[in-house]
Amino acid sequence: MSYHLIIGDKLYSSWSLRGALALDLAGAPYTEELIKLNQPDTRQRLLQHSPTAKVPLLKTEHGTIADSLAIAEYLAEQFPDAGLWPKDTAARAQARSACAQMHSGFFAMRSNMPFDLSHDAPLSPMPADVQADIERMSALWAECRAVATETGPFLFGGATLVDAFFAPIAVRLRTYQVKLSPADETYINTIYQWPAFKAWQKAGLEEVGQ
């Protein structure tokens, strides 16, 4: 079937980006419905689709799936040959752990460095808890690379769900001009050259001023 993805503004919705990249990895055909965030009718419009009133939402033949991590796991089950998770058991376990850590943590970075594709200025002064999050993120990326069994520019070689989940972090680090190691800069460049991400970025930047 064709899936229907409900998202927020591409310029601002990091969680929606994760859902779209997961669908691209799966190779699943889908339609897209954008509901602008922070509008008087936003919550009402979202409640028409799900009681969470949050994005992304994926409408499927098995019902509406809320939450980007749930969407990712659903697509991995529906498209087992698409390689959404690494093939190696240890690498796959680390990949799931990394996504879960991203999903439930790094609050200082997310709060102080809001996702905005058009942002272009450093965070100054840099709060200590944000710096700690950045350092932990860099270490987490290194942990992923350490167990990767395939070659390639993404964290586990080829693009996987891990990269879909860390793409918004790459945006934050790039748009807030954070100084990083060469390895991390190379990874961020890889995200920015990912065709699915580039298409999302282009559409997001076109929303500026709308």
N, C-alpha and C positions, 0 to 999 in steps of 0.2 A: 504494500500500500504506500501511498504518498503521505508523509508526515506533515504536520502543521505546527510550526514553531512560533510561539508568541514571545516577543522580546520587548525590551525597552529601548530608549534612544541608543543608537550605536556609538554615539559620541561619548556617552557616560556609563553605559551598562556593562560592567565587566562580567557579571554572571551570564548575561545573554550571549556575550562573545564566546564563553566556554561552551555553551550549548550548540552554537552554530559551528564551531570548530569540530566538535564531536560528531556532528552530523556529516560534515565534510569528510572526516576520517573514515566514517562508516560507508561513505559513498551512497548515502541514502537520499533519494529524491524528496524534497520537501517544499512546502510553501511557507511564507513568512508573513507575520502580522505584527506591525510595530505599534505599540501603545506608548505615547509620550508620557514620560514620568513627571511627577511634581506638578500636575495639572489638577484643576478642581474636580474633574471627572475620572482621574486615573484609577483610584481605588474602585470606583463603581464599575468601570470597564473591565478591570482585572477580575473582579468578583464574578463577573458573568462567565468566566472560564474556570476559576479555581478558588476555593475558600482561602488559599494562602495569600491572595492578592499580591503575589510576587512573580517576578520573571527570573529565568525563563520557564515556560510551560511547553511541554511537548504533547500534542494530541496524537494518539495512536489508536490502532484497532483494539488495544487492550485497556484503553482509558487514557485520561490525562495524567501525565507524569510531571510532578513539580520537583524543583531542585536540580541544579546542574549535575551534582554527583549521581543522583538517581537516574537522570537521563543518560549519563555516560555509561553506567552499569547496564542499563536496559539495552542500549545500542550495542555494547560489547556482547551481550547474550544473543541479540537478534542477528548480528553480523560476525560470527565467530572467526571467519576467514579474513576479516579486514585488518587484523593486527592492531586493534585499538589498545591492547595491552602488550607488553613484551612477551615473547614466547618462553624465554627462560624463567623457571620458577622463582629463583632468587630475585631476578630483575623485576619480574611481575609483582612480587611481594613488596619490593622497595618502591615501585611505581605507585602501587595502591596506597602505601604508607605516605608517600610524598603528597599525593592528592588529598588525602584525608587531613594531613597537617595544614595544607594550604586552606582547605575548606573550613577548618575550625580555629585557625590561629592567625597570627600576624596582624593583630588588631591595630597596633600602633601605626604600622605602615599604611594600612588601609584607611585609618581615620585621618591621618595627617597628610596623606598623599592621595587625595581622591582621584579616581580614574577619570581622565579627560584627555582624549586623543589630541586635543589642540593645545594643551598646556605646554609651556616651554620656559621654565624658570626653576632654579634650584630652591630647595626648602632651606631657609636660613632664618634663625639658627636651626641646626639639626637636633631635634630632641634625642636624648640618650636612648629612650625606648625604641624610637624609630631606627636608630643606628644599630641597636641590638637585633631588631628584626631583619635588617638588611644583611648583617653578618650571618645570622642563622640561615637566611635564604641562600646565601652564597655557599654555606657549608652543606645545605641540603642538596643543592645542585651537584656539588662535588660527590656527595654520597651516591647520587644516582649514576653519575658517570663511572664511579668506581666499580659498580656491579654490572654495567652494561656489557653485553656479549656481542653486540652487533656494532658495526662501524657506521658512522654517519654524523651529521652536524647537530642532531637533536640530542636530548639528554640520554636516550637509550638507542641511539643510532638513527633509525627512521622516526618520523613523527608518530607520537602516541597520545593518549589522553592526558598524560602528564604535561605535555607541551601545551595542550589546549587549556589546562588549568593554570599554567604559569605564564601564558601569553599576557594576561592583564598585569602581572607583576613586571614583566619585561617593559610594558608601556610605562608603568609608574617610574621605573628606574631610568628609562630613557627620557621621559618628558620632564622629570625633576632633576635631570643632569647629574645623577649620582655617579661618582667615580668608582669604577669596578676593576676587577682583575681582567687581564686579557682574555682568559677563558670565558668569563661571564659576558664580556663585551661581544665576543664572537657568537655566543649563544643568543644574545639579544638581537644581533644582526641576522641570525638565522630565522628567528621569529618574524622579524620585520620583512624578510624576503619570502616568507611562506605565502603562496598565492592566496589561500583562503583568508589569511590575516590581512593581506594587502587589499583585498576586495572589501573587507569589513572596514578597514581604516579609511579607504577612499570614500565609502558611503557615509561613515561617521563624520569626516571632515566636511562633507557636503551639507551636513545638518547645521553647521555653525551659522548663527544668525537667523535660523528659521524660526 
